[in-house]
Amino acid sequence: MTDYTFETLNDKEFEVLTVDLLSKEFNTHIERFKSGRDGGIDGRFFEGSVENGVVIIQCKHWLKSGIKALVAGCQKHEAKKVIKLNPSRYIFVTSLALSAQNKKDISDAFSPYIKNESDIIGNEDINTLLAKHPDVERQHYKLWLAGTNVLQSILSNDVLGRSSFQLEEIKEFLPKYVRTDNHKKAFKKLEKLRSIIINGEPGIGKTTLAEQMCFEYAAQGYQLIVVHESIVEAEKLYNPELQQIFYFDDFLGSNFLSAIDAKQDSHIVSFMKRVSKDSSKRFILTTRSNILNQGKRLSENFEQGNLDRNEYEMKIQSLTEFDRAQILYNHIYFSDLSEDFIQQIYIDKHYRSIISHKNFNPRLIEFITDAIKVEKEASPEGYWDYIQKSLDNPKDIWRGMIQTQISDLDRHIVIAIVLNGSPVSEEQIDALLINLKESGLDLTSEYPTINNIMRGLVGSVLNRSVGHDGKIYYELFNPSIGDYVISEELNRIDYVTKILACLRTTSALYNMENLVESTKNNTYDQLSFEILPKEKKISLDFKLLLNKLYKYELNSNLAPNEYSFALVNIFEYFKYNSDELVKKIVYNNPLELFPKTFYPCLIYKIALEKKLIDPSYEDLIDIVMYSLDYARLYDLEFINRIVSFIDDFDEYNCILYRKKTIDCISLDVTDWFIEKDIHVCNEFGVDYEGIKCHVNQLIKDLHCSFYLTKDDFDKIFQNIDTRKINEYNNRHILEDEYQRLGYF
């Protein structure tokens, strides 16, 4: 039996649970009444005559107040209400644990209306009733989802460290969560299609909805796999023998161009297709609506993948007034705000103004009920004014803190993280601090340690976390910080250029293109709660910004790194001239500093095509071999463009090139057959010749500069999991037949 504390339920939810339980226990209908001053009645039913057999139920959650305050409240206030009601029987229910003496004290307070101390129901009694009536327990999802047994079952279900940590965070938010119609509709779509893309405007609650759905599946025995950067993480952990739910939050992020360039769009569509044919799998993705729309415009894979059917768009209009009221009530009830602050929301029914406000969204409600933030910014008397200003101008919440409460150096760091568009590692912060000093933006005489600097920012404007790679990362405490920074700083092109040149991350480069695109024509719907007024229209010229960054990098004394390569990549994408930077990279960057990505081949491809280097360049073969060590199947075509320029491969390098290429193909060939939905068996068994034909075509499509020998093919064939492919194909055929017959 689970021993619930009921801490995830607010007082209204506790009342409903109590009435449901006692209805079952007494096998009778119990009346409930609308919210408001209840006069001591939370439930009512009749024993015998209506005139003389009225039974009154009163519920007291009072988790925060404790047993002493409860007993005192019964004696001083509640007893008077009961005398006025004069019931034939009075049942008193509390979520607090009660001793025998506690029950006697409460019974004495309500004498003679409590006929027996068994009509005083405490924590232990409720848990006993829940064990007796498990159907009631199941109905109250916030109760059983947060149960100790459920959580232990989830965390023991082979959940990875990062996913385990995220489950704990999801559980912490459970009390504030309101299961609206969005939850029901999204859940229904996920059950039908097995993959869902939850999109919507900022602050609407996409991530919260996705996380609560993940938690619910995990409670049913699914292994949660949280994808951090690439769908490859999910592919590696895919286990046909387990029930699994994969979760990829903000899967395109701000850097959708980078995601598409890295062929993540193809991998995601392929993975969704794979999941759709496996009844033991679910896949949840989230993204902002405008990012998804831009991604679909730029990606043929998204267009051809028919993602529209998997989309579920959340809109603020879909939240009813009752939904909004529940969201506000839960955030108030489970906040640490003192009673003096809370009363300001109820004076003159101020809560109605909050619920009906045009800028209402769950993220903003969370902000204005955050006790730590509120009590720093306002007194109880000024709280309502603070709420109004926050609702009217959400991004201005952070103006005072960013402009006056932190140092210039702190401000540079916060702005850099905003411009980066994703969490920044401690290593990157360290490099940023050095570059800020060198650039003249940091004018402090001392060089404080990174720990001292970040300690002052964490908890106020930044969050600190440990990534799956064990590194420390910093991100915005609240996304609305980004709203304010973008609206105030993005027009300052020289300053933005300096910050980006000091930060030197690929994330920031791709994020800037997206920010500029999203703010064209005064829309600014990526990060803001509202359309920018005309006087705040952002007019940053992205081409001008790129050119300034290019000059900074060209004249920099810093060694070229992945940022330099990404800058060239963007220049190529927009067909700008990057020759000088390409030459600088090629002639000044040692081979060992190249990252483990396709970028080296990009640089050398450009250099070769534009004749900036000679094909006999001494490091060219090493670059190819180095890249092959870390290549995946879809990188080979890119690498082979370089090979086509090389005409002096000796026999040793030819053999090595062939071996590495075969190894790379062997690594991914099973997933390639599944992705392409290619059948590997016929009526006689494994179709050896058919597989050989498909592999030869793959070699041709990748522009490999060799033909497969029998030994080459045999090596690839040994790595093909025909059983896995066959199971997938058979399941696909069966499901297609079920769909044709109308079972799905």
C-alpha positions in Angstrom: 0.0 0.0 0.0 1.3 3.5 -0.9 1.4 5.9 2.0 0.3 9.2 0.4 1.0 12.6 2.0 -1.4 14.3 -0.4 1.0 17.1 -0.9 0.5 17.1 -4.7 -3.2 18.0 -4.2 -4.6 21.4 -3.5 -7.4 21.9 -1.0 -10.1 21.6 -3.7 -8.6 18.5 -5.2 -8.4 17.0 -1.7 -12.1 17.7 -1.1 -13.0 15.9 -4.4 -10.8 12.9 -3.4 -12.5 12.7 0.0 -16.0 12.9 -1.4 -15.2 10.2 -4.0 -13.7 7.9 -1.4 -16.6 8.3 1.1 -19.2 7.9 -1.6 -17.6 4.5 -2.4 -17.2 3.6 1.3 -20.8 4.5 2.3 -22.2 3.4 -1.1 -24.2 6.6 -1.4 -24.2 9.8 -3.5 -22.6 12.7 -1.6 -23.5 16.2 -2.7 -20.7 18.7 -3.4 -21.2 22.5 -3.7 -19.6 25.2 -5.8 -16.4 26.9 -4.7 -16.6 29.7 -2.2 -17.3 30.1 1.5 -18.7 26.7 2.3 -20.0 27.5 5.8 -18.5 24.3 7.0 -19.9 22.0 4.4 -17.7 20.2 1.8 -20.1 17.3 1.3 -23.6 16.2 2.4 -25.7 13.2 2.3 -28.7 11.9 4.2 -29.3 8.9 6.6 -33.0 8.3 7.1 -35.2 11.3 6.8 -34.1 14.5 5.1 -35.2 16.5 8.1 -33.4 14.6 10.8 -30.7 12.5 9.0 -28.4 15.1 7.5 -24.7 14.1 7.5 -22.1 16.9 6.9 -18.5 16.2 5.7 -15.8 18.8 6.3 -12.3 18.6 4.8 -9.2 20.3 6.0 -6.0 19.8 4.0 -3.8 22.1 6.2 -0.5 20.5 5.3 1.3 23.8 5.7 -0.3 24.7 9.1 0.3 21.5 11.0 -1.7 19.6 13.7 -1.6 22.2 16.4 -3.1 24.9 14.2 -5.7 22.4 12.9 -6.9 21.5 16.4 -7.0 25.2 17.4 -8.9 26.1 14.3 -11.5 23.4 15.1 -12.0 24.7 18.6 -12.1 28.4 17.8 -13.9 28.6 14.4 -15.1 25.3 12.9 -17.1 24.3 16.0 -19.3 27.4 15.7 -20.1 26.6 12.1 -21.2 23.0 13.1 -23.5 24.3 15.9 -25.2 26.5 13.3 -25.6 23.6 10.9 -26.8 21.2 13.6 -26.3 18.0 11.6 -27.3 14.6 12.9 -23.8 13.4 12.1 -20.5 15.2 11.4 -17.6 13.6 9.6 -14.2 15.5 9.8 -11.5 14.7 7.3 -7.9 15.9 7.3 -4.8 15.0 5.3 -2.7 15.3 8.4 -1.6 12.2 10.4 -3.6 12.0 13.7 -2.7 10.4 17.0 -5.4 9.0 19.4 -5.1 12.2 21.4 -5.5 14.3 18.3 -8.7 12.5 17.5 -10.0 12.9 21.0 -9.3 16.7 20.9 -11.1 17.1 17.6 -14.0 15.0 18.9 -14.3 17.1 22.0 -14.3 20.3 19.8 -17.2 19.0 17.8 -19.2 17.2 20.5 -21.9 16.0 20.3 -22.0 16.0 16.5 -19.2 13.6 16.0 -20.9 10.3 17.1 -17.7 8.2 17.0 -14.0 8.9 16.7 -14.1 6.7 13.5 -15.8 9.7 11.9 -12.6 11.6 12.3 -10.6 10.5 9.3 -6.8 11.3 9.1 -4.0 10.5 6.8 -3.7 6.8 7.7 -7.4 6.3 7.4 -7.5 7.9 3.9 -4.7 5.6 2.8 -6.5 2.6 4.1 -9.6 3.6 2.1 -7.6 4.2 -1.0 -6.2 0.7 -0.7 -9.7 -0.6 -0.4 -11.0 1.4 -3.4 -8.1 1.4 -6.0 -10.5 2.7 -8.7 -10.7 6.0 -6.8 -7.0 6.1 -6.5 -6.6 5.6 -10.2 -9.1 8.4 -11.0 -6.9 11.0 -9.2 -3.9 10.9 -11.4 -1.9 13.5 -9.5 -2.1 11.3 -6.5 -0.9 8.0 -7.9 1.6 9.5 -10.3 3.4 11.1 -7.3 3.1 8.0 -5.2 6.3 6.6 -3.7 5.8 3.1 -5.2 5.2 4.5 -8.6 8.3 6.7 -8.5 10.5 3.9 -7.2 9.1 1.7 -10.0 9.9 4.3 -12.6 13.4 5.0 -11.4 14.3 1.3 -11.1 13.1 0.7 -14.7 16.6 1.0 -16.2 16.3 4.7 -16.6 19.4 6.6 -17.6 20.9 9.2 -15.3 19.8 12.3 -17.2 16.2 10.9 -17.7 16.0 9.9 -14.0 17.0 13.5 -13.0 14.4 14.9 -15.3 11.7 12.6 -13.9 12.4 14.0 -10.4 12.0 17.6 -11.8 8.7 16.6 -13.5 7.4 15.2 -10.3 8.2 18.5 -8.5 6.0 20.4 -10.9 3.1 17.9 -10.8 1.1 19.7 -8.0 0.9 22.8 -10.2 -0.1 21.0 -13.3 -3.6 21.2 -14.7 -4.8 18.5 -17.0 -6.6 20.6 -19.6 -8.3 19.5 -22.8 -4.8 19.9 -24.5 -3.5 17.0 -22.4 -6.4 14.7 -23.4 -6.2 15.6 -27.1 -2.4 15.3 -27.3 -2.5 12.0 -25.4 -5.1 10.6 -27.8 -3.1 11.6 -30.9 0.1 10.1 -29.4 -1.7 6.8 -28.7 -3.0 6.7 -32.3 0.2 7.7 -34.2 2.9 6.9 -31.5 4.8 10.1 -32.3 3.7 13.6 -31.7 5.2 17.1 -32.3 3.8 19.5 -29.7 4.2 23.1 -31.0 2.9 26.4 -30.0 3.6 29.9 -28.9 6.2 30.6 -26.2 5.1 30.2 -22.6 1.9 28.2 -23.5 3.2 25.1 -21.7 4.5 22.8 -24.5 7.4 21.4 -22.4 5.2 21.0 -19.3 2.6 19.0 -21.3 5.3 16.9 -22.9 7.0 16.2 -19.5 3.7 15.2 -17.8 2.9 12.9 -20.6 6.3 11.3 -20.3 5.9 10.9 -16.6 2.5 9.2 -17.1 4.0 6.7 -19.6 7.0 6.1 -17.3 4.5 5.3 -14.5 3.0 2.6 -16.8 6.4 0.9 -17.1 7.9 2.7 -20.1 11.6 3.5 -20.1 12.1 7.2 -20.5 14.9 8.2 -22.9 15.5 12.0 -22.9 17.2 13.1 -26.1 19.6 16.0 -25.5 21.2 17.0 -28.8 20.7 14.5 -31.6 18.3 11.8 -32.5 21.3 9.5 -32.8 21.1 9.2 -29.0 17.6 7.7 -29.3 18.7 5.4 -32.1 21.5 4.0 -30.0 19.2 3.2 -27.1 16.3 1.8 -29.1 15.5 -1.6 -27.6 12.8 -3.8 -29.4 12.4 -5.8 -26.2 11.4 -2.8 -24.0 8.5 -0.3 -23.7 10.2 3.0 -24.3 9.2 6.6 -24.6 11.6 9.0 -26.3 11.4 12.7 -25.5 13.2 15.4 -27.5 12.5 18.9 -26.2 12.9 21.8 -28.6 14.2 19.4 -31.2 15.0 22.1 -33.8 16.0 24.6 -31.2 17.0 28.0 -32.5 19.6 26.4 -34.7 17.3 24.8 -37.2 19.7 25.4 -40.1 22.4 23.5 -38.2 20.0 20.7 -37.5 19.0 20.4 -41.2 22.6 20.7 -42.4 23.5 17.8 -40.1 20.7 15.8 -41.7 18.9 15.6 -38.4 15.6 16.2 -40.3 16.1 13.0 -42.2 17.0 11.1 -39.1 14.0 12.4 -37.2 11.5 11.6 -39.9 13.1 8.1 -40.2 12.9 7.6 -36.4 9.3 8.7 -36.3 8.5 6.2 -39.1 10.2 3.5 -37.1 8.4 4.3 -33.9 5.0 4.4 -35.7 5.4 0.7 -36.5 6.4 -0.4 -33.0 3.5 -0.6 -30.5 6.0 -0.6 -27.6 7.4 2.8 -28.4 6.2 6.4 -28.1 8.0 9.6 -29.3 7.3 13.1 -28.1 8.9 16.2 -29.6 8.4 19.9 -28.8 9.2 23.0 -30.8 8.0 26.6 -31.3 5.5 27.0 -34.1 7.5 29.5 -36.1 10.6 27.3 -35.9 8.7 24.3 -37.1 7.2 26.2 -40.0 10.6 27.5 -41.1 12.1 24.1 -40.7 9.3 22.6 -43.0 10.0 25.3 -45.6 13.7 24.5 -45.7 13.5 20.7 -45.3 12.2 18.5 -48.0 12.4 15.6 -45.5 9.9 17.3 -43.2 7.7 18.1 -46.2 7.8 14.6 -47.6 7.5 13.0 -44.1 3.9 14.4 -43.8 4.6 15.8 -40.3 1.4 17.7 -40.3 -0.6 14.6 -39.1 1.7 14.3 -36.1 1.5 17.9 -35.1 -0.4 19.1 -32.1 -0.5 22.9 -31.8 -1.2 24.5 -28.4 -2.9 27.9 -28.5 -3.7 30.2 -25.6 -7.2 30.4 -27.0 -7.6 26.7 -26.2 -7.4 27.4 -22.5 -10.9 28.0 -21.1 -11.5 30.4 -18.3 -11.8 27.5 -15.9 -8.5 26.1 -17.1 -6.9 29.5 -16.5 -8.5 29.8 -13.1 -7.2 26.3 -12.1 -3.7 27.2 -13.3 -3.6 30.4 -11.3 -5.1 28.7 -8.2 -2.6 25.9 -8.3 0.4 28.3 -8.6 -0.9 30.4 -5.7 -1.7 27.4 -3.5 1.6 25.7 -4.0 3.7 28.9 -3.9 5.7 30.1 -0.9 4.0 33.5 -1.0 3.0 34.8 2.4 -0.7 35.4 3.1 -0.2 39.2 2.9 0.8 38.8 -0.8 -1.9 36.2 -1.6 -4.7 38.4 -0.3 -3.8 41.1 -2.8 -5.0 38.7 -5.6 -8.4 38.2 -3.9 -9.0 41.9 -3.1 -11.8 43.2 -5.4 -11.5 39.8 -7.2 -8.2 40.8 -8.9 -7.8 37.2 -10.0 -10.5 37.8 -12.6 -8.2 40.4 -14.3 -5.3 38.0 -14.3 -7.4 35.2 -15.8 -8.9 37.4 -18.6 -5.7 39.2 -19.4 -4.6 39.1 -23.1 -1.0 38.1 -22.1 -2.1 35.3 -19.8 0.1 32.2 -20.1 1.3 29.5 -17.7 5.0 30.7 -17.8 4.0 34.3 -16.8 1.7 33.0 -14.0 4.6 30.9 -12.7 6.7 34.1 -12.7 4.3 36.3 -10.8 3.8 33.7 -8.1 7.5 33.0 -7.6 7.9 34.1 -4.0 11.7 34.6 -4.3 11.3 36.9 -7.2 8.2 38.7 -6.0 9.4 39.5 -2.5 12.6 41.0 -3.9 10.7 43.3 -6.3 7.5 44.3 -4.4 5.9 44.8 -1.0 2.5 43.2 -0.2 0.9 46.6 -0.8 2.7 47.0 -4.2 2.1 43.4 -5.3 -1.0 44.0 -7.4 0.8 46.9 -9.2 3.7 44.5 -9.8 1.3 41.9 -11.3 -0.3 44.4 -13.6 3.0 45.7 -14.9 4.2 42.1 -15.4 1.1 41.2 -17.4 1.1 44.4 -19.5 4.8 44.2 -20.3 6.1 40.7 -19.6 9.7 41.3 -20.9 10.1 44.4 -18.7 10.0 42.1 -15.6 13.8 41.9 -16.0 14.6 45.5 -16.9 15.5 46.5 -13.3 17.7 43.5 -12.7 19.5 43.5 -16.0 20.1 47.2 -16.1 20.8 48.1 -12.5 21.3 45.1 -10.2 24.1 43.3 -12.0 27.6 44.4 -13.1 28.6 45.2 -16.7 30.6 41.9 -16.8 27.6 40.0 -15.6 25.4 41.7 -18.2 27.8 40.7 -21.0 27.6 37.0 -19.8 23.8 37.0 -19.7 23.5 38.6 -23.1 26.0 36.1 -24.5 23.9 33.2 -23.2 20.7 34.8 -24.7 22.4 35.2 -28.1 23.7 31.6 -27.9 20.1 30.4 -27.9 21.0 27.3 -25.9 22.9 26.4 -22.7 26.6 27.5 -22.5 29.2 25.2 -21.0 31.5 26.3 -18.2 34.4 25.9 -20.6 32.8 28.3 -23.1 32.1 30.8 -20.3 35.8 30.6 -19.3 36.8 31.4 -22.9 34.2 34.2 -23.1 35.7 35.9 -20.0 39.2 35.8 -21.5 38.0 37.2 -24.8 35.9 39.9 -23.1 39.0 41.1 -21.3 41.0 41.0 -24.6 38.3 42.9 -26.5 38.1 45.7 -24.0 34.4 45.0 -23.1 35.5 43.9 -19.6 37.2 46.9 -17.9 37.5 45.4 -14.4 41.0 45.6 -13.0 40.8 42.1 -11.5 40.1 38.8 -13.1 37.6 37.1 -10.7 37.3 33.3 -10.8 34.4 31.9 -12.9 32.9 30.4 -9.7 32.7 33.8 -8.1 31.1 35.4 -11.1 28.6 32.7 -11.8 27.6 32.3 -8.1 26.1 35.7 -8.2 24.1 35.0 -11.4 22.8 31.5 -10.6 19.4 31.6 -9.0 18.6 35.1 -10.1 19.0 35.2 -13.9 20.7 31.9 -14.7 20.3 28.2 -13.9 23.3 25.8 -13.4 23.0 22.1 -14.4 25.2 19.1 -15.2 24.8 17.7 -18.7 24.8 14.1 -19.7 28.4 14.5 -20.7 29.3 15.5 -17.1 30.0 19.1 -18.0 28.5 22.1 -16.2 26.1 24.3 -18.2 24.4 27.6 -17.7 21.1 28.7 -19.2 18.5 31.4 -18.6 16.6 31.2 -15.3 13.4 32.1 -17.3 13.0 32.4 -21.1 11.4 35.9 -20.7 14.9 37.2 -19.8 15.6 36.5 -23.5 12.6 38.5 -24.5 13.9 41.6 -22.7 17.5 41.2 -23.9 16.5 40.7 -27.5 14.2 43.6 -27.6 16.8 45.9 -26.0 20.1 44.7 -27.5 19.6 43.2 -30.9 19.5 46.6 -32.6 23.1 47.4 -31.3 24.9 45.6 -34.1 28.5 46.6 -33.1 27.9 45.5 -29.5 26.2 42.2 -30.6 29.1 41.6 -33.0 31.7 42.0 -30.2 29.7 39.6 -27.9 29.4 37.0 -30.6 33.1 37.3 -31.5 34.0 36.8 -27.9 31.7 33.9 -27.4 32.7 32.1 -30.6 30.1 29.3 -30.6 28.4 27.7 -33.5 25.1 27.8 -31.6 25.1 31.6 -31.5 25.8 31.9 -35.2 22.8 29.9 -36.2 20.7 31.4 -33.5 21.3 34.9 -34.8 20.0 34.1 -38.3 16.9 32.7 -36.7 16.4 35.7 -34.4 16.7 38.1 -37.3 14.4 36.1 -39.4 11.8 35.9 -36.6 11.8 39.6 -36.0 11.3 40.7 -39.6 8.0 42.5 -40.4 7.5 43.3 -36.7 6.4 39.7 -35.8 8.9 38.8 -33.0 6.9 35.8 -32.0 9.8 33.5 -31.3 10.5 34.7 -27.8 8.1 37.4 -26.9 4.6 37.4 -25.5 3.4 40.1 -27.8 4.1 41.9 -31.0 6.8 44.6 -30.6 5.6 48.2 -30.8 6.9 50.1 -33.8 9.4 52.0 -31.8 11.0 48.7 -30.7 11.0 47.1 -34.2 14.3 45.2 -34.6 16.1 46.1 -37.8 19.4 44.1 -37.5 20.9 43.4 -40.9 22.1 39.8 -40.8 24.3 40.1 -43.8 26.0 43.2 -42.2 26.4 41.3 -38.9 28.0 38.3 -40.8 30.4 40.6 -42.5 31.4 42.2 -39.3 31.9 38.8 -37.6 33.9 37.7 -40.7 36.3 40.6 -40.3 36.7 40.0 -36.6 37.5 36.4 -37.2 39.9 37.1 -40.1 41.8 39.6 -38.0 41.7 37.6 -34.8 44.9 36.2 -33.2 42.9 33.3 -31.9 43.4 29.9 -33.5 40.5 28.9 -35.8 38.1 26.5 -34.2 34.6 25.0 -34.9 33.2 28.5 -34.8 35.4 29.5 -37.6 34.3 26.5 -39.6 30.6 27.3 -38.9 31.1 30.9 -40.1 32.5 29.6 -43.4 29.5 27.2 -43.6 27.0 30.0 -43.2 28.8 32.1 -45.8 28.6 29.2 -48.2 24.9 28.7 -47.4 24.2 32.3 -48.3 26.7 32.3 -51.2 28.9 34.9 -49.7 32.7 34.9 -50.3 34.7 33.2 -47.6 37.9 32.6 -49.5 40.2 34.5 -47.1 39.0 32.8 -44.0 39.2 29.4 -45.7 42.8 30.1 -46.6 43.5 31.2 -43.0 42.0 28.0 -41.6 43.8 25.7 -44.1 47.2 27.2 -43.7 47.2 28.1 -39.9 45.2 25.3 -38.2 47.0 22.1 -37.2 45.2 18.9 -38.1 44.8 17.8 -34.5 42.6 20.9 -33.7 40.0 19.9 -36.2 36.7 18.9 -34.5 35.2 15.5 -34.9 32.7 16.7 -37.4 32.3 17.0 -41.2 33.6 20.6 -41.0 37.2 19.7 -42.1 35.9 18.3 -45.3 33.7 21.3 -45.9 36.7 23.6 -45.6 38.9 21.5 -47.9 36.1 21.0 -50.4 35.7 24.8 -50.7 39.5 25.3 -50.9 39.8 22.6 -53.6 36.8 23.8 -55.7 37.9 27.4 -55.6 41.6 26.3 -56.2 42.7 28.0 -53.0 45.0 25.0 -52.4 46.6 22.4 -54.7 45.1 18.9 -54.8 48.5 17.6 -53.8 48.3 19.5 -50.5 50.1 17.2 -48.0 47.4 17.0 -45.3 44.5 16.2 -47.7 44.7 12.5 -47.4 45.1 12.7 -43.6 42.0 14.9 -43.5 40.0 12.3 -45.3 41.2 9.5 -43.1 40.6 11.5 -39.9 37.1 12.4 -41.0 36.3 8.8 -41.8 37.1 7.8 -38.3 34.1 9.8 -37.0 31.8 9.7 -40.0 28.3 8.3 -40.2 26.7 6.9 -43.3 25.3 10.3 -44.5 28.7 12.0 -44.1 30.3 9.8 -46.7 29.0 11.6 -49.7 30.5 14.8 -48.4 33.8 13.2 -47.7 34.0 11.5 -51.1 33.8 14.9 -52.7 37.3 15.5 -51.3 38.5 12.1 -52.5 37.5 13.0 -56.1 40.2 15.7 -56.1 43.0 13.4 -54.9 44.9 11.7 -57.7 47.9 10.4 -55.7 46.5 7.7 -53.4 49.1 5.1 -53.0 48.2 1.5 -52.5 48.3 1.7 -48.7 46.0 4.7 -48.5 43.6 3.2 -51.1 43.3 0.1 -48.9 42.8 2.2 -45.8 40.2 4.4 -47.4 38.3 1.4 -48.6 38.5 -0.2 -45.1 37.3 2.9 -43.3 34.5 3.5 -45.7 33.3 -0.2 -45.4 33.5 0.1 -41.6 31.4 3.3 -41.7 28.8 1.7 -44.0 28.7 -1.5 -41.8 27.9 0.6 -38.7 24.7 2.1 -40.1 23.6 -0.3 -42.9 20.9 -2.1 -40.8 19.2 1.2 -40.0 19.6 2.3 -43.6 17.6 -0.8 -44.8 14.9 -0.1 -42.1 14.8 3.6 -43.0 14.4 2.8 -46.7 11.8 0.1 -45.9 13.8 -2.4 -48.0 12.9 -6.1 -47.8 15.8 -8.5 -47.3 14.0 -11.8 -47.5 12.0 -13.6 -50.1 10.2 -16.9 -50.2 13.5 -18.8 -50.1 14.9 -17.0 -47.1 17.5 -14.2 -47.0 17.7 -12.5 -50.4 21.5 -12.4 -50.7 21.6 -11.1 -54.2 18.9 -8.5 -53.6 20.8 -7.2 -50.6 24.0 -7.1 -52.6 22.2 -5.1 -55.3 20.9 -2.5 -52.8 24.3 -2.2 -51.1 26.0 -1.6 -54.5 23.5 1.1 -55.3 24.2 2.7 -51.9 28.0 2.7 -52.7 27.2 4.4 -56.0 24.9 7.0 -54.4 27.6 7.9 -51.9 30.0 8.5 -54.8 32.6 6.1 -53.3 35.6 5.8 -55.6 35.7 2.0 -55.6 33.6 -1.0 -56.4 32.7 -3.6 -53.9 34.7 -6.8 -54.0 33.2 -10.0 -52.6 35.2 -9.6 -49.4 33.9 -6.0 -49.0 30.4 -7.1 -49.4 30.8 -10.1 -47.1 32.1 -7.7 -44.4 29.1 -5.4 -44.8 26.7 -8.4 -45.0 28.0 -9.7 -41.7 26.9 -6.5 -40.0 23.4 -6.5 -41.5 20.8 -7.7 -38.9 18.4 -9.4 -41.3 16.2 -10.6 -38.4 15.7 -7.1 -37.1 14.9 -5.8 -40.6 12.6 -8.7 -41.3 10.7 -8.2 -38.0 10.3 -4.5 -38.8 9.1 -5.2 -42.4 6.6 -7.9 -41.2 5.3 -5.7 -38.5 4.9 -2.9 -41.1 3.0 -5.2 -43.5 0.7 -6.4 -40.7 -0.1 -2.9 -39.4 -0.7 -1.7 -43.0 -3.2 -4.6 -43.3 -4.8 -3.7 -40.0 -5.2 -0.1 -41.1 -6.7 -1.2 -44.4 -9.3 -3.2 -42.5 -10.0 -0.3 -40.3 -8.6 -1.6 -37.0 -6.5 1.6 -36.5 
